[in-house]
Amino acid sequence: MSVMEKLSTRRTYRRFRQKAVPQDVVEDLIEAVRISSSAANRQPVRLVIVNTPEAVATVQPLVKWAAYLPPEQGTPKADEQPTLYAAVVDDTSLPGDHGVDLGIALANLTLAAWDKGVGSCIMGAIDKPALTELLHIEEPQKLMYMVAFGYPSHEAHIVPMTEETGVKYYLDENRDYCVPKRSKEEIARYL
Ligand SMILES: Cc1cc2nc3c(=O)[nH]c(=O)nc-3n(C[C@H](O)[C@H](O)[C@H](O)COP(=O)(O)O)c2cc1C
């Protein structure tokens, strides 16, 4: 699969097969963040890997899925849950604003996973105080995002954004995600 095909199919996945992500893939995820570009090469991004079934189960109630969908459609059921989480943490002791560095790390992390067939969901709607305590994250480290991982049990397709769809993703008749994207003409212009 070409990089463009990988980028096109690397969508957000929210239902998963109950199969563990192997350790060599976990090592790839860590490596993908380790070698990410960052401003002044300061490398402020840290990870907390949550990969035992018991620990994963404690994270599940502290994240919120698919705000555009009713919970019965968007929230994974007990046998659809991710099998791995990574907490993405900012080392705030390092100078500068790390927003771009975090974004690049998230992109590398989720693309490295997808290269191994592992789907992901970046999660910002999380109970930060509870997760910070659960994952033993201490100042100056700051929890920014959780990323859920697993082998997807659904597909996700890009569809044209129309007046009818707006930006909201929806499920089709197969319960696959349809993700509207703006046209090339709308997002880019030639001088
Ligand atoms: C910064 C960020 C935060 C997100 N937070 C959540 C979240 O809390 N819960 C969720 O289900 N999806 C979350 N998403 C996934 C987005 O809803 C998803 O990326 C968007 O709908 C576009 O779908 P796509 O990733 O397949 O292109 C988040 C994505 C990003 C980039």
The ligand as an ORCA input file, in Angstrom:
! r2SCAN-3c Opt
* xyz 0 1
  C      -7.190     16.269     18.841
  C      -8.250     15.225     18.588
  C      -9.115     14.868     19.615
  C     -10.081     13.890     19.396
  N     -10.877     13.483     20.446
  C     -11.765     12.486     20.248
  C     -12.510     11.975     21.344
  O     -12.373     12.406     22.493
  N     -13.377     10.950     21.103
  C     -13.537     10.405     19.859
  O     -14.331      9.462     19.722
  N     -12.847     10.876     18.803
  C     -11.956     11.887     18.973
  N     -11.202     12.334     17.921
  C     -11.375     11.738     16.581
  C     -12.063     12.727     15.623
  O     -13.451     12.727     15.892
  C     -11.765     12.282     14.185
  O     -10.388     12.461     13.939
  C     -12.576     13.093     13.168
  O     -13.951     12.827     13.302
  C     -12.160     12.812     11.738
  O     -12.160     11.425     11.492
  P     -10.883     10.748     10.863
  O      -9.824     10.721     11.964
  O     -11.296      9.377     10.462
  O     -10.426     11.607      9.726
  C     -10.215     13.289     18.118
  C      -9.336     13.650     17.104
  C      -8.349     14.601     17.316
  C      -7.379     14.941     16.201
*
